[in-house]
Amino acid sequence: MKKHLLFLFFCVIMIQKHELIAHKVLQQIVNGHTRAFDSKNLYETPLNSRAIRKWQKAMIGVGKFLEDTAQKQKKLLGDYFMEMHKINRNLINTIKKAYTAKSNQMFDIHIYQEFSHTFAKIEKRARYIQKTLYWVDDTNFDDAQAIKCTQHLAQFIAVTARKARLNLL
């Protein structure tokens, strides 16, 4: 009986530990995103490079969390994470280019369409990843936490792409 209680106690501690780690990773995502992209208009001022580094550090934290935590879904989550990493880089570079074009008054309908199309593609891909992961069902607690973190990261990228597209006007 004591062995069973000790085992249950150990299981509860491990679950709480993983929930705490997942919570910290989500906090890093929220803090990094808020510092990097939380302005009324993304094109009023240039992106803060220190805040962008903090956002990228949060993304690396998600990748490390996925690597350490995911078990059955490790390959799927790793592939989606690498794709999100690429589209995030594309998002940041496109925001920088759009800011430069707007600040130099080189912004015409063709440039607007090009940037708008890029942001729409980024948002669509991030939403696709988020929705696909919604349907990945896993009873393993660790995989569920990793899926949740990846979904939130995809959501933040999609929201930022949408905001960037809407702020072009």
C-alpha positions as CSV (number, residue, x, y, z in Angstrom):
1,M,0.0,0.0,0.0
2,K,2.8,2.4,0.9
3,K,4.5,1.7,-2.5
4,H,1.3,2.6,-4.3
5,L,0.8,5.8,-2.4
6,L,4.5,6.7,-3.0
7,F,4.1,6.0,-6.7
8,L,0.9,8.1,-7.0
9,F,2.6,10.9,-5.1
10,F,5.6,10.7,-7.5
11,C,3.2,10.8,-10.5
12,V,1.4,13.9,-9.2
13,I,4.7,15.7,-8.7
14,M,5.9,14.9,-12.2
15,I,2.6,16.1,-13.7
16,Q,2.8,19.4,-11.7
17,K,6.4,19.8,-12.8
18,H,5.5,19.4,-16.5
19,E,2.6,21.8,-16.1
20,L,4.9,24.3,-14.5
21,I,7.4,24.1,-17.3
22,A,4.7,24.4,-20.0
23,H,3.3,27.4,-18.1
24,K,6.7,29.0,-18.1
25,V,7.1,28.4,-21.8
26,L,3.7,29.9,-22.5
27,Q,4.7,32.9,-20.4
28,Q,7.8,33.4,-22.4
29,I,5.8,33.3,-25.7
30,V,3.3,35.9,-24.4
31,N,6.0,38.2,-23.0
32,G,8.2,37.9,-26.1
33,H,5.3,38.5,-28.5
34,T,3.9,41.5,-26.4
35,R,7.3,43.2,-26.3
36,A,8.0,42.6,-30.0
37,F,4.7,43.2,-31.7
38,D,2.3,45.0,-29.3
39,S,1.9,48.4,-30.8
40,K,-1.1,50.0,-32.2
41,N,0.4,50.1,-35.6
42,L,3.4,47.9,-36.5
43,Y,4.7,50.5,-38.9
44,E,4.8,53.5,-36.6
45,T,8.3,52.7,-35.4
46,P,10.9,50.1,-36.5
47,L,10.8,46.8,-34.8
48,N,12.8,46.8,-31.6
49,S,15.7,44.4,-32.2
50,R,16.1,43.6,-28.5
51,A,12.4,42.7,-28.3
52,I,12.7,40.6,-31.5
53,R,15.6,38.7,-29.9
54,K,13.4,38.0,-26.8
55,W,10.6,36.7,-29.1
56,Q,13.1,34.5,-30.9
57,K,14.4,33.3,-27.6
58,A,10.9,32.3,-26.6
59,M,10.6,30.4,-29.8
60,I,13.8,28.5,-29.1
61,G,12.3,27.8,-25.6
62,V,9.3,26.2,-27.3
63,G,11.6,24.1,-29.5
64,K,13.6,22.9,-26.5
65,F,10.4,22.1,-24.6
66,L,9.1,20.1,-27.5
67,E,12.4,18.2,-27.8
68,D,12.5,17.4,-24.1
69,T,8.8,16.7,-23.6
70,A,7.2,15.2,-26.7
71,Q,7.3,11.5,-27.0
72,K,4.9,9.9,-29.6
73,Q,4.3,13.1,-31.5
74,K,8.0,14.3,-31.5
75,K,8.5,14.2,-35.3
76,L,5.2,15.9,-36.2
77,L,5.7,18.6,-33.6
78,G,9.4,19.1,-34.6
79,D,8.4,19.4,-38.3
80,Y,5.7,22.0,-37.5
81,F,8.0,23.9,-35.2
82,M,10.7,24.1,-37.9
83,E,8.1,25.4,-40.4
84,M,6.9,28.0,-37.9
85,H,10.4,29.0,-37.3
86,K,10.8,29.7,-41.0
87,I,7.5,31.5,-41.4
88,N,8.3,33.6,-38.3
89,R,11.6,34.7,-39.9
90,N,9.7,35.5,-43.1
91,L,7.1,37.5,-41.1
92,I,9.8,39.6,-39.3
93,N,11.7,40.3,-42.5
94,T,8.6,41.3,-44.3
95,I,7.5,43.6,-41.5
96,K,10.9,45.3,-41.7
97,K,10.7,45.6,-45.5
98,A,7.2,47.1,-45.3
99,Y,8.3,49.6,-42.6
100,T,11.2,50.7,-44.8
101,A,8.9,51.0,-47.9
102,K,6.3,53.0,-45.9
103,S,8.9,55.3,-44.2
104,N,10.5,56.1,-47.6
105,Q,7.2,56.8,-49.3
106,M,7.8,54.0,-51.8
107,F,4.5,52.4,-51.0
108,D,2.3,51.9,-54.0
109,I,-0.5,49.5,-54.8
110,H,1.9,46.8,-56.2
111,I,4.1,46.8,-53.1
112,Y,1.0,46.8,-50.9
113,Q,-0.3,43.7,-52.8
114,E,3.0,42.0,-52.5
115,F,3.2,42.5,-48.7
116,S,-0.4,41.8,-48.2
117,H,-0.1,38.5,-50.1
118,T,2.9,37.5,-48.1
119,F,1.2,38.2,-44.8
120,A,-1.9,36.4,-45.9
121,K,0.1,33.3,-46.8
122,I,1.9,33.4,-43.4
123,E,-1.4,33.7,-41.6
124,K,-3.0,30.9,-43.6
125,R,-0.1,28.5,-43.0
126,A,0.0,29.3,-39.2
127,R,-3.7,28.8,-38.9
128,Y,-3.4,25.5,-40.8
129,I,-0.8,24.2,-38.3
130,Q,-2.9,25.4,-35.4
131,K,-6.0,23.6,-36.7
132,T,-4.2,20.5,-37.7
133,L,-2.7,20.2,-34.2
134,Y,-6.2,20.7,-32.7
135,W,-7.2,17.3,-34.3
136,V,-4.1,15.5,-33.0
137,D,-5.4,13.6,-30.1
138,D,-3.0,12.2,-27.6
139,T,-3.7,10.7,-24.2
140,N,-0.1,11.1,-23.2
141,F,0.1,14.1,-20.9
142,D,3.5,15.2,-22.1
143,D,2.5,15.2,-25.8
144,A,-0.7,17.1,-24.9
145,Q,1.4,19.8,-23.3
146,A,3.8,20.0,-26.2
147,I,0.9,20.1,-28.7
148,K,-0.7,22.9,-26.7
149,C,2.5,25.0,-26.7
150,T,2.9,24.5,-30.5
151,Q,-0.7,25.5,-31.1
152,H,-0.2,28.7,-29.1
153,L,2.9,29.6,-31.0
154,A,1.1,29.1,-34.3
155,Q,-1.7,31.3,-33.0
156,F,0.6,34.1,-32.1
157,I,2.3,34.0,-35.5
158,A,-1.1,34.0,-37.3
159,V,-2.3,36.9,-35.2
160,T,0.8,38.9,-35.9
161,A,0.6,38.3,-39.6
162,R,-3.0,39.4,-39.7
163,K,-2.2,42.5,-37.7
164,A,0.7,43.3,-40.0
165,R,-1.5,42.9,-43.1
166,L,-4.3,45.1,-41.6
167,N,-1.8,47.8,-40.5
168,L,-0.6,48.2,-44.1
169,L,-3.5,50.4,-44.9
